[in-house]
Amino acid sequence: MADRMNVFEAQKWAFSFADDHGMERSTIDMLICGQMDWDVTHLLMHYRDEFSKEDFEVFRQNVEKCAEGIPPQYVLSKAVFFKRTFFVNESTLIPRVETEDLVEWILHDNPGADAEFLDIGTGSGAIGLTLKAEKPLWKGMLSDVSSEALEVAKKMPND
């Protein structure tokens, strides 16, 4: 690595690496944004910012892990669901965009203030915690047979 590298140059390196290893380029942007706690707009705004040697080393290792087949959400230990960031690891499934449709359907079909729900097999807690965040008066219970998954769900998402 050169003595100085900006975010754009790090992304360019990673795109080349991704192309050589059959990775999606979108994974690279997800890794940068996840590592730096940015959204895509911030990524574009910070292209010329210096990427420290330490940040680049973490980024390089994360790119290589994804090239080995590890999903970027597991590499970053987080996944975005319904505009909230949830902790995830190998003990949980990664919340899917399609599951957001389920949450929207539940919220749409139950507009009242009173409701109860049971999130069985909660994993990261994405569904149950999102329902509770969107409808604070609802009563809900999250359960899972995996104690490891329940530990993950206890790590509350940021709003």
N, C-alpha and C positions, 0 to 999 in steps of 0.2 A: 504494500500500500504506500502511496505517496505520503510525504510528510503532512500534507493538507488535502482533504477531500471534502467537497460539499455534498449535500444530500442528493442533488441531481447526479453527480458522478457515482455515488454509491448505488443509486437506483440503476444507472446505466450498467455498472458492473454486474449487478444482480440480474438484470434482464438478460444479459449475455449468458450468465450461468444458468438461468432458468431455461433459456432456449436450448442450451446444450444438454440439459437434463430432463427435458420434456415436461417442465413445470409451467403452469399458467402464470402469465405476467401479473395477473390480479393478486396472486399470492404475495408477490414482492411488495406491492403497495400496501396490502393488509399487514405485512410484517413491519414495514416502516411506520405506518400509522399506529399500529398497536404498540410498538416499542416506544414511540415518542408521544403517545396519547394525543394524536392528531386525527382529524377527519381529512378527507381528500382535499378540501379547500385549504386547510392548513399546510398540507403537503405541498401544494402548488405555491403557496405563499412563501415557503421556507426552502425552496430548491437551492438557493444560493448560500444558505446557512452552512457553516462548517459542521461536518460530522466528525466528532472527536474520534481519536483512535480507539478509545474504549467503546464508544457507541458503535463504531464500525465493526469491531471484533464481535460484539454481541450479535449484531445484525448478520454478519458473515456466518456465525455458528447457527443462527436461526434459519438462514437460507439453506444451509447444508442439511439441517435436520428435516426440513420440508422436502428436500431432494431425496431423502431416505424414505419418504412416504408418511412422515408424521404430519397430521393436519396442522395448519398454522394456528388454529384456535388452541390446540394442545400445547404447541410450542410457546405461545403467548400466555397460556393459562386463562384465557378469557374469550368470550364470545358475545356479540351484540344481539339482543333479542328485544324487540318492541322498544327500541331506543334506550335500552338499559344494558349495561355491561355485567355479565354474569361470569363468575369463576367457573372454569371447567377443567377437568383432567380426564385421564383414561378410565376413571370410575364412573363417568357420566357420558351420555350422548351429547353431541354438539347440538344446541338448539338450531332448528332449521327455519328458514324464512317461511316455508309453507305452514309451519306450526303457528306462526303469527296470525294466519288466516283463521285458525281455530279460536284463538283468543279473541279476535275481532268478532267472530260469529257469536261466541258466548256473551260478550259485552253487548252486542247489538240485540240479541234475543232476550236479554235480561236487563232491561233499562232501570228497573226499580232499585231502591236502596237496600232492600232485603234479599239476601240470597245466601246459600250455603254451598260449599263445594268440597270435594275430596280429590286431591291430585295424587293418584296412585302411580307409583313408579316415578317419583318426582325428579330424580336425577339431579340436575343443577338447580332445580326449583324454578326454572324459567316460566312455566305456565302458572303455577300457583302463586308465586311471588308477584308476577305481573298482574294477575287478577286482583290480588290484595292491594297492590299499589294503585291500580286504576279505580277500584271500588273499596275504599278503606272501611266501609261499614259492613262489607260482606264478611261472613265467617268461613274460614277455610282451614283444611288440614292437609298437610303434605306428608306422604309416607313413601317409604322405599324399603325393600328387603335388604338392600346393601347399606351397611353402616358407613362405608366409605362415601357413597353417594350422599347420604344424609349430612355428613360433615361438609361436603361441597356446598349443599343447599343452604347450610347455616351461614355461609359467607355471603352476606347481603350484597346485592348489586348496588352500583352507584346510580343515582337518579339524575 
